[in-house]
Amino acid sequence: MNSSGDNPYLKLKNKIKTPLLCLRDIVIFPNQITTVFIGRPKSIKAIEEASLKNRLLVTAVQKNPDVDDPGEDDVFRTGTLCTILNIQRFPNDTLKIQIQGIGRVKILNFKKDSEFIWVECELVRSPVMVDDIKEEAAKRVVISSFENYIKVQRQLSPDILMEISSLKKLGDVIDAIAANISIKKVIDKQFLLEENDPIVRGERLTQLINSEIEVINIQRRIQSRVRRQMDRDQKEYYLNLQKQAISKELGEGDEFNVEFKELEEKIASKQLSKEAKLKAERELKKLKMMSPMSSEAAVIRNYLDWIVSIPWGETSNEEIDIEKARKIIDEDHYGLEKVKERIIEYIAVGKLAGHQKGPILCLVGPPGVGKTSLGSSIARACGRKFVRVSLGGVRDEAEIRGHRRTYIGAYPGKIIYGMKRAGVINPVFLLDEVDKMTVDYRGDPAAALLEVLDPEQNSTFVDHFLDVDYDLSHVMFITTANTVEGIPLPLLDRMEVLELNGYTEIEKLEIASKFLIPKQKKLCGIENVDLEISSGAIKSIIQHYTREAGVRNLEREIASICRKIACQILDDKGLKTESFKVNQSVLFKMLGPMRYRVGVREKTNEVGVCNGLAFTSYGGDILQVEVSIVQGKGKLLLTGKLGDVMKESAQAAVSYLRKRASLLGIDADFYMKNDIHVHFPEGGVPKDGPSAGISIATALASALLNVPIDRKVALTGEITLRGKVLPVGGIKEKLVAAARGKIRKVIIPAENRKDLVNLPVQVRRKLTVVLVNHMDEVLREALVMEGIEKIFPSQGVILDPIRDEPLKKKSELDDDDMPVVEITNEGDELRFD
C-alpha cells in the first residue's frame, strides 16, 4: 500500500480525458485494488478503449443502481481515476477486470457517443495540512476505531492494521480504511470520496466505524439468543418424545390426545372430498408424531381447524316462490324494473334446472343506486345465506387464493373465509367493488377471480392455503361495480352485466316517501310522531340540496330533518303527540341555503342561446349553449372546459352551416370574416360527448341569421357533416330534466324513439316530443323565424304525448296549451294545469 505522493500519475497538470465506467453500489478509493465484473455493453466498450491506450479510466458510482443506461445526470461528479491491471474475458461476453485507484477526480464535461461515455476531468489533490499535531491526533483516532473494528469483525488480518499505521498522511489512512470496512450506504462512501478536508473525512469515517461496530455487536447478541432457543426447543422435543413413550406404556392419555380425538371425530363427520379427507388424515398423523409445542405443530393444527370449519356438504333449505321473491325485491327496491325482471328470471331458471350454471350477474351503476342491497334482497328471496366481500383496494393475488402454508401467518383467501362465515356451500356471495382491484408485484387478483367466476372451473377451485379442490359450483356469485372500464376484459366476459342507471326525480320522490322517511323516523325515535314532509319539500331537497345518481345524500338530508324534529320534541318537553309538517318554506331553516341550481329555460327568446340536454352520472340537466358572432379573422373559439368530442361537434356544426349558407341567406365566407365564440356556462364543470351537436348548430344558425330560438324548446342529438342527426344516450334522464326545467318541446333523434318506452307517463304528458332525422328539421322546429317552412319543407314527427304515435295533424301546436303535470306545494299532488 503506497502513499499517493509516490504515484507518477498524480503529477499530471493538464486535464485528463478518459472513458467513464459507471458502477453500481461500488465506490473505489485511491490506492484500492479491487475486482469488478462487467456485463453492460457500453461498460465493456469503455474498458476495451482504455486498454488500447494508456489503460486509464474514470469510475463513478450511479445515483440510482436500477438505471441500465446511465447518462450525465445519473452519476456523481466526483470519481476515481483508475488504471487497469488485468482483464479476463468469459464465454458469456462478460469481463472480469482488476483495477487500482490512482486518485480522486472531478468530472468537468461529458461526451457521449454511440458506444460509451468520454469524460474530461481534473485531479483533486488533498490540501496540505498546516497543523501537524491536529493531523496526527485525527489519524490516531481513526486508526484506533479501525483497530476496534478489526477485533469485533474478526475477518480482517491484523497485518492490514500494521500496513495502514505506516502511512504518513491522514488522507491516505482514510482511503485505505474506507476501502477495507463494510459501509452499507453508497451515499456515505461517496461523501468520503467527495469531501476534500481530511479532518472532516476522518470524523465521518470514525462515526461510520463506531456505528458498524454497534451493529455487529447487536447481531451477535441476536444470533446467540436464537442458538440458545434452538437448543432449548431441541431438548423439549426429545423430552416430549420420552414423555409420550412413558404415557403409552402406562396407558395414560394427556390433553393433546383429547384434542387429537376431537379432530378425528370432526374429520370423520364432515362430508369431505376424497382428496381433502386423505390430506386431513395425513396431516393429523404428522401432528401426532411431532412435539405439540413446536412451531410446525401450530401450523398443522391451524390448517386442520380450517379444514373442519368450512362447509363441505351443508346446504341451506331453499324454498323459492317466484311471487314471494318478486314481493321481497319490490319491498326493498323501487323502480329498476329491467334489473328486477332479470333477477327473477335468474332465480326461476335456477329453481327449475336445479343448479346455477348460468352467467355470473354483474350489477353496474353509480354509487347509491342499491347494488349491494340488491344482493341481500336476492339472498332473502332465494332463502339462502348472504355473504359480502369487498374487493376495493385489493392488490394481492393471495387475498383471493390465500397464502401458502410455508409463510409465517398464512391464512386462506377471501373466498374460503367467506364460505366459512356462510357455513353452507350454497350462499349468495356478493363480490363488491370488483372494478376497484389493482395490480402490483404481488400478482393480479382479477386473474385469480377468473377461476372463481367461471361456472365450468369453479367446481375445482384451489386455495393455496388448503391446497385441495373446493367446490364453488353451488354458490350464487353476484358482483358489483361502478363502471365496466375498471374490469379486465377476460373477467368481464365471464359475467352478464346489468346496468343500474341513476334514479329519476320521480323515482327519488317515491323512494323518499315510501322507504327513506319511514326508515329515518324509526332510526331517530320519532316513529310514532305525526311528521309529514310534503312532496314539494322532497322535490326541493332532490333538486337543490343533493346532486347524485342514487339516494344516499337524499337520505342524509331527510335524516337531518328527522334529527331536528327530535330535538324540537325534546325542547317542547316531550310532547310526542304533536304533529309536524315540513314544506318548502321551512327547508331553509332546517337545511340551510340551497347548494345546487337546476337548469331552467330562459324567460324570453334570445338570439344565439339554445337549450341543450346533458346526461351526467347523477341524472339529466339543461345545458345552455351560447354563441356570439363578431368581426374577426375566422377563429372558432370554444370555451367551457370542453372535451375533444364536443369540440369536434362544434367543428361539424360549422361545416354543416357552410353547406347550408346559400339556403339560409348567409354569406358563404362567414367563417372567414367573423370570429365564432361558442361557450357553455358553468366552465368549472368538464363537459364532453357528441349529444350537443344539434344544439351547437342551432345556436350558430340563430346567431348568424340574427333570429331567436324558441326558449321552450330543448335539443339533443349528434350531428354529422351532412346534417344527419344520430342517436345519443340518456334520453330518459334528459327528458325528465327538460320537464323539470319547464321545457314544452323536446327535439330528439328519430332513432331514439325506442328509449321513450321507459319514460314516466307524467313526463310524457308534460312534453311534446319531436323526432328528427336531419338538421333541417331541427332548425324548422327550433328557430322563431317567419317563412322557415319554405326554407325547410321537411318536418319532424311530432308524437302523441300518451300513445307514442305520430299526431294525425302536422299543424303548429301551441306548447302552452298541452296538458302538463306539475308538482305543486298545495297538497303536493300530481295534477293537470
Secondary structure, DSSP 8 states (H G I E B T S, - for coil): ---GGG-GGGG--S-EEEEEEEESS----TT-EEEEEE-SHHHHHHHHHHHHTTSEEEEEEBSSTT-SS--GGGB-SEEEEEEEEEEEE-TTS-EEEEEEEEEEEEEEEEEE-SS-EEEEEEE------S-HHHHHHHHHHHHHHHHHHHHHH--S-HHHHHHHHT--SHHHHHHHHHHHS----HHHHHHHHH---HHHHHHHHHHHHHHHHHHHHHHHHHHHHHHHHHHHHHHHHHHHHHHHHHHHHHT---HHHHHHHHHHHHHHHS---HHHHHHHHHHHHHHHHS-TTSHHHHHHHHHHHHHHHS-SS--------HHHHHHHHHHH--S-HHHHHHHHHHHHHHHHHSS--S-EEEEE--TTSSHHHHHHHHHHHHT--EEEEE-TT---THHHH---TTSTT----HHHHHHHHH-SSS-EEEEE-GGG---BTTB-HHHHHHHHT-TTTGGGEE-TTT-SEE--TT-EEEEEES-STTS-HHHHHTEEEEE-----HHHHHHHIIIIIHHHHHHHTT-TTSEEEE-HHHHHHHHHHT---SSSHHHHHHHHHHHHHHHHHHHHTTS-TT-EEEE-HHHHHHHH-S---------SS-EETEEEEEEEETTEEEEEEEEEEEEESSS-EEEESSB-HHHHHHHHHHHHHHHHTHHHHT--TTHHHHEEEEEE-S-TTS-B--GGGHHHHHHHHHHHHHT-EE-TTEEE--EE-TT-BEE--S-HHHHHHHHHHTT--EEEEEGGGGGGGGGS-HHHHHH-EEEEESBHHHHHHHHB--TTHHHH-----EEB-TTT--B-S--S---GGGS--EEE-SSS--EEE-
